[in-house]
Amino acid sequence: MNLNFSPSEETFRDEVCRFLAAKLPARLSDKVSQGMRLTKADMQEWHTILHAQGWLANHWPVEFGGTGWNAIERFIFENECALAAAPRVVPFGVNMLGPVLIKYGNAAQKQHWLPRILDGRDWWCQGYSEPGAGSDLAAVKTSARLCQDAQGPHYIVNGQKTWTTLGQHANMIFCLVRSNPEAKKQEGISFLLIDMHTPGVEVRPIITLDQEHEVNEVFFTDVRVPAENLVGEENKGWTCAKYLLTYERTNIAGVGQSSAALQRLQQIAATQQRQGKPLAQDPIFAARLARVEIDLANMKTTNLRVIAAVAGGGAPGAESSMLKIRGTQIRQEITSLTRRAMGPFARPYIHEALDEGYTGTPTTPPAAASAAAQYFNNRKLSIFGGSNEVQRNIISKMMLGL
């Protein structure tokens, strides 16, 4: 395959760069580049800007509001957004549920839910993991019992979901539920859309090691869900789940994010002094920096190969697991090196230092405020979306037949 972009693709990249220069608010890009805390309003602002441009759901078919871009154009867009320090689009509605609805939803579901994802009326979160079903999602126990009364068919949902990212902001959640407890694990699961404001839904915060409220527990107690909110066939939700996870795991690779983070790390290494010389000249640090740069270049090549396969009509399989493993390892190494580069400045963690308007102390390097927080937060990358150990098992089964 040709790893160089064609003239038309370079023209497209120029168009993306012009858009980012004109439309990406400097306040948002400054917050992203400095690792500061993004509010719900910040995330919604960028969502709205992309939607107004028609570029939000760039991987959706044109008839549902997509752009008609090919896989390489989408890669270019995501990469340039990361390099420009644009906020990441909250993935649960646009990148995860949207493709599932387009492939498995009925006409009424597409007509109702897809426009609401695009214009931001609905903020979605993901109800997959449970206390006893993390990487082994087929072990979910949250139950959904089909009932009938004067108001029509509906499900009664009981159970618990955990690690629900940004669930405190969401008004909707898509869930894997156990609709047939007698069937084999993968065969008794359904895919339900649940209104978070329904009586019986409770959200409790989980405060992580970096003192952030990013994830939550969600409890369901006799929650009534209209039967029309079932996506696909009853007891066939595992098919939807697998389809969604290929998108999630490929996105977790974060080639663009890693490229932007590596650029910032290289700038830090060039300016941060150790024993009277730039850190980049320290042989041990320089060797680790070179290693992660090589690994990132290799992963980018692999990502382009997957893109080429998708453009040719294929679908990511074991490759998405490969990208997930290497992508998370690289991002963790970059944040580890950034923390090391900050030395003693990264040790004290000041929670308010990640808020907009924090002035801090003049002797502290700007990158120090977020160094420790990002390092600790990114420990989770090798776990969520299916742990890296499970991804290795998937690769073995799919490619080696083991």
NUKE-85225 format. One line per field, with one value per residue (C-alpha): residue in one letter; x, y, z; residue number from 1. Coordinates in Angstrom, 2 decimals. Example, Ala and Ser with C-alpha at 12.3 -4.5 7.8 and 13.67 -1.06 7.14 Angstrom:
2
res	(A/S)
u	(12.30/13.67)
v	(-4.50/-1.06)
w	(7.80/7.14)
n	(1/2)
END
This chain:
402
res	(M/N/L/N/F/S/P/S/E/E/T/F/R/D/E/V/C/R/F/L/A/A/K/L/P/A/R/L/S/D/K/V/S/Q/G/M/R/L/T/K/A/D/M/Q/E/W/H/T/I/L/H/A/Q/G/W/L/A/N/H/W/P/V/E/F/G/G/T/G/W/N/A/I/E/R/F/I/F/E/N/E/C/A/L/A/A/A/P/R/V/V/P/F/G/V/N/M/L/G/P/V/L/I/K/Y/G/N/A/A/Q/K/Q/H/W/L/P/R/I/L/D/G/R/D/W/W/C/Q/G/Y/S/E/P/G/A/G/S/D/L/A/A/V/K/T/S/A/R/L/C/Q/D/A/Q/G/P/H/Y/I/V/N/G/Q/K/T/W/T/T/L/G/Q/H/A/N/M/I/F/C/L/V/R/S/N/P/E/A/K/K/Q/E/G/I/S/F/L/L/I/D/M/H/T/P/G/V/E/V/R/P/I/I/T/L/D/Q/E/H/E/V/N/E/V/F/F/T/D/V/R/V/P/A/E/N/L/V/G/E/E/N/K/G/W/T/C/A/K/Y/L/L/T/Y/E/R/T/N/I/A/G/V/G/Q/S/S/A/A/L/Q/R/L/Q/Q/I/A/A/T/Q/Q/R/Q/G/K/P/L/A/Q/D/P/I/F/A/A/R/L/A/R/V/E/I/D/L/A/N/M/K/T/T/N/L/R/V/I/A/A/V/A/G/G/G/A/P/G/A/E/S/S/M/L/K/I/R/G/T/Q/I/R/Q/E/I/T/S/L/T/R/R/A/M/G/P/F/A/R/P/Y/I/H/E/A/L/D/E/G/Y/T/G/T/P/T/T/P/P/A/A/A/S/A/A/A/Q/Y/F/N/N/R/K/L/S/I/F/G/G/S/N/E/V/Q/R/N/I/I/S/K/M/M/L/G/L)
u	(0.00/1.06/1.58/1.85/-1.27/-2.41/-2.61/-6.38/-5.89/-3.30/-5.82/-8.38/-5.89/-5.36/-9.13/-9.29/-6.40/-8.11/-11.33/-9.52/-7.64/-10.91/-13.42/-11.56/-11.80/-8.36/-9.74/-10.63/-7.37/-5.39/-7.25/-6.65/-2.97/-2.36/-4.26/-6.84/-10.28/-13.02/-16.53/-19.70/-20.24/-16.77/-17.51/-20.93/-19.44/-17.08/-19.84/-22.04/-19.28/-18.61/-22.33/-22.80/-19.95/-21.53/-18.39/-19.53/-20.58/-17.98/-18.13/-21.93/-23.57/-24.53/-28.26/-28.08/-26.01/-22.54/-19.89/-19.23/-15.54/-13.51/-11.47/-8.28/-10.05/-11.49/-8.00/-6.62/-9.42/-8.94/-5.16/-5.29/-7.87/-5.56/-2.52/-4.54/-5.51/-9.22/-11.39/-12.27/-15.87/-17.68/-17.82/-20.82/-23.53/-21.71/-19.01/-20.58/-24.38/-24.80/-23.15/-25.11/-28.43/-27.55/-26.73/-29.21/-31.88/-35.27/-36.47/-38.32/-35.28/-33.00/-35.47/-35.88/-32.47/-29.90/-30.90/-30.93/-27.36/-26.26/-27.86/-26.91/-30.39/-29.33/-26.11/-25.42/-23.36/-22.43/-23.90/-21.64/-19.35/-20.68/-18.91/-18.69/-18.56/-15.76/-13.60/-15.93/-18.97/-20.89/-21.22/-23.60/-26.34/-28.44/-31.83/-34.56/-37.92/-40.48/-43.93/-47.28/-49.90/-52.49/-49.73/-48.16/-45.11/-42.13/-39.07/-38.45/-34.73/-32.85/-29.13/-25.99/-23.48/-20.08/-17.29/-19.95/-17.91/-19.55/-22.80/-23.38/-24.02/-26.09/-29.81/-29.68/-27.74/-27.42/-27.17/-26.39/-29.01/-29.71/-33.08/-32.88/-31.15/-31.53/-29.59/-25.84/-24.08/-23.77/-27.19/-29.33/-28.26/-30.26/-29.33/-31.62/-31.86/-32.82/-33.85/-31.69/-34.57/-36.82/-37.86/-35.55/-32.34/-29.69/-26.22/-23.49/-20.06/-16.78/-13.88/-10.73/-7.10/-6.61/-9.57/-11.75/-15.43/-15.28/-16.87/-19.95/-22.03/-25.56/-28.24/-31.53/-34.42/-37.59/-36.90/-39.61/-38.25/-40.55/-40.12/-39.61/-36.24/-34.88/-32.23/-32.06/-33.59/-34.25/-31.43/-29.22/-27.65/-24.22/-24.01/-24.55/-22.05/-19.27/-19.91/-19.71/-16.52/-14.58/-15.18/-14.33/-11.08/-9.85/-10.61/-8.78/-5.56/-5.51/-2.83/-3.56/-3.66/-0.37/1.21/0.15/1.27/4.63/5.15/4.50/6.86/9.61/9.17/9.42/12.54/14.15/13.57/13.61/17.09/18.87/22.37/22.80/21.70/18.38/16.71/16.69/20.47/20.24/21.10/18.67/15.73/16.59/16.63/13.15/11.91/13.29/11.73/8.24/8.63/9.52/6.63/4.21/5.46/4.94/1.44/0.55/1.59/-0.55/-3.47/-3.13/-3.13/-6.37/-7.79/-6.80/-8.54/-11.71/-11.62/-11.52/-14.70/-13.25/-13.99/-11.54/-11.16/-8.08/-6.42/-8.60/-7.34/-3.74/-4.25/-5.92/-2.97/-0.17/-2.07/-2.72/0.85/2.25/-0.05/0.87/4.58/4.25/2.46/5.04/7.91/6.12/5.80/9.47/10.42/8.68/10.68/9.75/7.25/4.96/4.86/2.39/-1.06/-3.17/-6.76/-7.69/-4.63/-6.65/-9.42/-9.65/-8.18/-5.77/-2.63/-0.45/3.13/5.49/8.28/6.20/6.44/3.01/3.04/3.56/-0.02/-1.47/1.52/0.63/-3.13/-2.77/-0.29/-2.65/-5.76/-4.15/-3.46/-7.04/-6.39/-5.07/-8.21/-11.29/-12.66/-11.57/-8.31/-5.10/-4.83/-8.24/-7.23/-4.25/-6.62/-8.82/-5.80/-4.73/-8.17/-8.79/-5.36/-3.77/-6.85/-5.76)
v	(0.00/3.63/5.35/8.80/10.93/11.75/15.37/15.40/14.13/16.84/19.38/17.97/18.26/21.93/22.45/20.84/22.98/26.15/25.15/24.49/27.79/29.67/27.80/26.12/28.55/29.38/29.04/25.39/24.50/26.14/24.05/20.84/21.51/22.34/19.27/21.38/20.21/20.43/21.23/19.82/23.22/23.02/19.63/20.71/23.85/21.85/19.34/22.22/23.76/20.48/19.84/23.32/22.54/19.16/17.33/15.85/12.36/12.05/8.23/8.05/7.56/10.81/10.05/10.12/13.29/11.99/13.62/11.00/11.03/7.92/6.22/8.14/11.50/10.59/9.65/12.98/14.89/13.13/13.52/17.23/17.85/16.21/18.16/21.40/20.47/20.29/18.60/15.00/14.49/12.65/9.25/7.48/8.90/9.82/7.15/4.21/4.21/5.96/3.20/0.54/2.25/2.72/-0.98/-2.66/-0.08/0.03/2.97/4.64/4.41/5.94/8.73/9.56/9.06/9.97/13.65/13.99/12.67/15.18/18.29/17.40/17.04/13.68/13.08/9.34/7.16/3.50/0.80/-2.18/-2.98/-4.39/-5.28/-8.91/-8.26/-6.01/-7.51/-10.53/-8.58/-11.76/-12.22/-9.24/-9.84/-6.69/-8.20/-7.08/-8.85/-8.32/-7.39/-6.33/-4.03/-1.48/0.93/-1.65/-3.96/-2.88/-4.22/-4.07/-3.57/-4.34/-4.35/-2.25/-0.79/0.60/2.79/4.75/7.56/11.03/9.42/12.38/14.50/11.97/11.87/8.53/5.28/2.29/-0.95/-4.62/-6.51/-10.15/-10.84/-14.65/-16.04/-19.62/-19.14/-19.35/-16.19/-14.50/-15.67/-14.20/-10.55/-7.63/-4.05/-1.46/2.33/3.73/7.23/8.22/10.27/7.20/6.44/3.80/5.02/6.22/7.60/7.55/9.12/7.21/9.51/8.26/8.35/11.79/13.11/13.49/12.69/11.13/7.72/6.54/3.63/3.40/1.42/0.22/-0.67/-1.80/0.65/0.62/0.75/0.80/-2.32/-0.02/0.90/-2.55/-2.30/-5.33/-8.63/-9.68/-11.92/-10.90/-7.88/-9.50/-8.87/-5.14/-5.19/-6.71/-4.31/-1.32/-2.56/-2.65/1.11/1.71/-0.27/1.32/4.79/4.00/3.65/7.45/7.92/11.63/12.17/10.34/12.36/15.62/14.44/13.36/16.78/18.44/15.99/16.74/20.47/19.87/17.73/20.44/23.19/21.44/21.57/18.78/19.40/22.43/20.89/20.10/16.88/15.74/15.34/12.95/9.57/7.48/9.83/10.37/6.60/6.19/9.16/7.67/4.29/5.68/7.76/4.61/2.69/5.48/5.57/1.80/2.04/4.83/2.58/-0.25/2.14/3.23/-0.42/-0.99/2.15/0.88/-2.44/-0.65/1.58/-1.59/-2.91/-4.79/-4.39/-4.13/-7.44/-8.53/-5.35/-3.23/-5.26/-4.77/-1.03/-0.95/-2.70/-0.72/2.56/2.38/1.32/4.23/6.80/5.49/5.71/9.30/10.42/8.56/10.36/13.70/13.19/12.24/15.29/17.54/15.99/17.35/19.82/16.90/15.51/17.84/17.43/20.57/19.81/23.40/23.75/22.11/24.71/27.61/30.80/29.15/31.26/28.96/29.83/31.50/29.00/25.97/24.92/25.11/21.39/20.36/20.96/18.14/15.78/13.67/13.80/12.55/9.88/8.41/8.79/6.96/3.87/2.89/2.79/-0.76/-1.92/-0.28/-1.27/-4.81/-5.28/-5.73/-9.29/-10.10/-8.39/-10.75/-13.70/-12.26/-11.90/-15.48/-16.87/-14.79/-15.02/-18.18/-20.29/-20.91)
w	(0.00/-0.55/2.81/1.24/0.90/-2.62/-3.89/-3.33/0.23/0.88/-0.42/1.99/4.85/3.98/4.13/7.57/8.83/7.58/9.33/12.61/12.39/11.82/14.00/16.89/19.83/21.22/24.73/24.08/22.34/25.17/27.73/25.79/25.12/28.78/30.00/31.80/32.85/30.20/31.35/29.83/28.20/26.61/25.11/23.90/22.31/20.08/19.30/18.11/15.98/14.19/13.67/12.17/9.75/8.91/10.05/13.37/12.26/9.55/9.52/9.08/5.68/3.95/4.15/7.96/8.23/7.43/5.26/2.62/3.56/2.96/5.67/4.85/4.99/8.38/9.57/8.35/10.08/13.43/13.24/12.45/15.18/17.72/16.51/16.77/20.36/19.62/22.27/21.55/20.51/23.31/21.61/23.08/20.85/17.64/17.44/19.26/19.32/15.96/13.89/15.82/15.12/11.46/11.06/13.42/14.29/12.62/10.54/13.41/15.70/13.08/12.37/16.06/17.66/15.00/14.63/18.43/18.58/15.96/17.43/21.00/22.42/23.84/25.75/25.78/28.09/27.84/30.09/29.43/32.39/35.65/38.91/37.72/33.99/32.82/30.12/30.10/28.97/28.20/31.97/32.38/34.94/34.68/33.88/31.48/31.77/29.00/30.35/28.95/30.46/29.36/28.28/26.00/25.98/28.06/29.86/33.60/34.17/37.41/38.02/38.12/35.68/36.65/35.24/33.35/31.84/32.03/33.12/35.44/32.32/30.36/29.82/27.93/28.32/25.97/27.89/27.52/29.55/30.30/28.66/28.75/31.85/30.59/27.35/26.86/27.94/24.56/23.36/26.14/25.88/24.44/23.58/25.22/25.15/28.56/29.60/32.60/34.03/34.35/37.95/39.42/37.75/40.22/39.36/42.01/41.42/41.52/42.42/40.71/41.84/40.30/42.37/39.25/38.84/35.39/35.99/37.84/39.05/37.64/39.46/37.96/40.25/38.45/35.62/32.96/29.39/26.33/24.19/21.18/22.72/21.93/19.18/16.91/17.95/21.50/22.82/19.86/21.50/21.58/17.83/18.45/21.30/19.20/16.35/18.70/20.37/17.08/16.83/20.50/20.43/17.21/18.61/21.87/19.83/19.61/16.94/16.63/20.38/20.83/18.02/19.65/23.10/21.69/20.11/23.48/25.20/22.68/23.33/27.07/26.64/24.52/27.11/30.49/32.01/33.86/35.16/32.95/29.65/27.93/29.04/25.40/25.67/28.59/26.99/29.04/28.56/24.89/24.31/25.81/23.81/20.60/21.39/21.83/18.66/16.71/18.26/17.34/13.75/13.49/14.94/12.54/9.64/11.02/11.41/7.79/6.70/8.60/6.99/3.55/4.27/5.42/2.35/0.26/1.85/4.82/8.52/11.42/13.22/15.15/13.90/16.16/19.14/18.00/17.72/21.11/22.80/21.21/21.28/25.01/25.77/23.76/25.37/28.82/28.03/26.77/29.95/32.04/30.28/30.61/34.34/34.56/32.53/35.05/37.88/41.32/39.78/38.88/42.40/44.13/42.61/42.88/41.91/41.06/38.79/36.01/36.17/33.75/35.20/37.64/37.90/39.99/40.85/38.39/39.08/38.03/34.34/32.58/31.71/35.34/36.47/34.39/34.26/37.29/36.65/33.06/34.11/36.69/34.53/31.62/33.74/32.87/29.11/29.15/30.97/29.46/26.08/26.93/28.84/26.87/28.16/26.68/23.42/23.15/23.52/20.75/18.46/19.17/18.37/15.26/13.66/15.06/15.72/19.31)
n	(1/2/3/4/5/6/7/8/9/10/11/12/13/14/15/16/17/18/19/20/21/22/23/24/25/26/27/28/29/30/31/32/33/34/35/36/37/38/39/40/41/42/43/44/45/46/47/48/49/50/51/52/53/54/55/56/57/58/59/60/61/62/63/64/65/66/67/68/69/70/71/72/73/74/75/76/77/78/79/80/81/82/83/84/85/86/87/88/89/90/91/92/93/94/95/96/97/98/99/100/101/102/103/104/105/106/107/108/109/110/111/112/113/114/115/116/117/118/119/120/121/122/123/124/125/126/127/128/129/130/131/132/133/134/135/136/137/138/139/140/141/142/143/144/145/146/147/148/149/150/151/152/153/154/155/156/157/158/159/160/161/162/163/164/165/166/167/168/169/170/171/172/173/174/175/176/177/178/179/180/181/182/183/184/185/186/187/188/189/190/191/192/193/194/195/196/197/198/199/200/201/202/203/204/205/206/207/208/209/210/211/212/213/214/215/216/217/218/219/220/221/222/223/224/225/226/227/228/229/230/231/232/233/234/235/236/237/238/239/240/241/242/243/244/245/246/247/248/249/250/251/252/253/254/255/256/257/258/259/260/261/262/263/264/265/266/267/268/269/270/271/272/273/274/275/276/277/278/279/280/281/282/283/284/285/286/287/288/289/290/291/292/293/294/295/296/297/298/299/300/301/302/303/304/305/306/307/308/309/310/311/312/313/314/315/316/317/318/319/320/321/322/323/324/325/326/327/328/329/330/331/332/333/334/335/336/337/338/339/340/341/342/343/344/345/346/347/348/349/350/351/352/353/354/355/356/357/358/359/360/361/362/363/364/365/366/367/368/369/370/371/372/373/374/375/376/377/378/379/380/381/382/383/384/385/386/387/388/389/390/391/392/393/394/395/396/397/398/399/400/401/402)
END
